[in-house]
Amino acid sequence: MLIEKTLPYHLMLQSTLKNKRFSLQFLPEKMQLIAKSKKIEYKNKNLKPAYIIDIIHNLILKYYFKKENSFNLNATILKEKYGHLYNYYIQYMVDNKIIELQKNYLKGQNSRVYSICDDILGGEIHRYKNVDKILLKKYINRYYQFEIDSTDFISRDIKDKLINDLYSVKIQYDKSIYFLENIKNDDISVYNRNRYSVESINDKHIFYHFDHYGRVHSNFTILKTFIRKNCLLIDEEETCEIDLPNSQPLFLSKLIKDSQTRWVNSDELSIFTTLVRNGNYYQYLIDNLKLSGKAQAKELTYKVFFGKNLKNSKWDIKFEKIFPTIHHFIKLYKKEHNDYKVLAWTLQRMESKLIFSEIIKTIMIVNPDIKVITVHDSIIVQQRHRDFVSSVFNSKIYENFDKK
């Protein structure tokens, strides 16, 4: 679930939430008649259009973050939020081809699994100001505390700062929209999620979410790179983005080194580590595997690191040619933990520790007035703070990856 924020940090947020009068939400074109209705009569029950739109809004938002059209809808959570008629809302959406059932409930194993219908995601998506007082009250009463308590990977004081600083950003709206209109025909899904984020930032409808693996997701993490690097201001000042080059390969090199495994050839690891530390890893893949460019090199890396490593995978076959024992380590690590997703979770937690517990923590201690916006392995700050923040990055990378 994702929502909003703006004294101490937590008091600023609470004040902002109390002044909230509506939530800006997705409204698929197919559902515009629902938005205009005062109530929906369904199976002798009166359903609230605001609830139906709230449900689809949150599903679309999750889809844009996870890029997976599959959702577990837990009956207990639905009942708490939408009341005892929750199952009527879901069935109404199924009957009207807004969502569809993928997998039925199986006691002790899984909740019902639904997906959003294709014509909902593929059509125009407009905006809806959801003014339902019950929904707003539940968001205000539960959202902030839930986010603060939901994970231990990021400490309370850092979470407070991260949430508060999101509200210091102003977006150059016209410039951003002009860019998006020029890429609209390339991918309607990319266009829709970016347009919504631009509009939300512009209207100070900030959403954020701390996941279970130490990452922070917000309006800014789903923005196209061009917009992040060219259209954001912090307190009316120009910004810059400082990142960790090839961060996932970088953390893999540390994981291998810290594990003291005997399965990885030392010379091979030395080459791999040098490449990722110098930022030459992707170019090395391009040159040695005859890849078309960085995008393909990244695709290969993500498929190998975070995929199932099937024998006939073309990406695994290529990667194994140049890093055979590291490829073996990747497979063994996933097999040992009996889950092919475990490597992704491990590397994300390592990334979280470095970014939040070390880099941002140092910034807060040395210069607490610097405002930071995180985008996974990068930090957006005012341009005038570039040199200082870069020096913190470099010192922490040295301590973690180079110091003997």
Secondary structure, DSSP 8 states (H G I E B T S, - for coil): --B-----HHHHHHHHHHT---EEEEEEGGGHHHHH-S-EEETTEEE-HHHHHHHHHHHHHHHHHH----EEE-HHHHHHHH-TTHHHHHHHHHHTTSEEEEE--BTTTB-EEEEE-HHHHHS-EEEEEE--HHHHHHHHHHHHHHHHHS-SSS-HHHHHHHHHHHTTEEE-HHHHHHHHHHHTTT-HHHHHHHHHHHHHHHTT---EEE-TTS-EEETTTTS-HHHHHHSEEETTEEEEEEE-TTHHHHHHHHHHHHHT-SSS-HHHHHHHHHHHHHT-HHHHHHHHHT-SSHHHHHHHHHHHHHS---TT-HHHHHHHHH-HHHHHHHHHHHHHHT-TTHHHHHHHHHHHIIIIIIIIHHHHHH-TT---EEETTEEEEEGGGHHHHHHHHHHHHIIIII--
